[in-house]
Amino acid sequence: MNHFLLFYEFVPDYMERRAPLRNEHLKLAWEAQARGELVLAGAYADPADGSAALFRAESAETVERFAAGDPYVRAGLVKRWHVRKWTTVVGDAASNPVRPAV
């Protein structure tokens, strides 16, 4: 399994427009979390102009499929998004743990 980061860049009026879509967005996210795909996610603070999410999956396709189905993306609240593979090397959940030589 690999780690991927999903980055969203929100439109300027995101906070005003998200209310009718938030429950569906959160449902999608919690379902991905229950499947073991979504590890952590949340919006940036001060200002809330984007968000980041950490996924654990075999390929970026899982993350891209999530974004394509996200009501925030479909309704135009996200002006740009992209996925980056993240090579994690330190931590209990690292996908490629590397320990220092002793």
Secondary structure, DSSP 8 states (H G I E B T S, - for coil): -EEEEEEEEE-TTHHHH-HHHHHHHHHHHHHHHHTT-EEEEEE-SSS--EEEEEEEESSHHHHHHHHHH-HHHHTT-EEEEEEEEE---SSTT-SS------
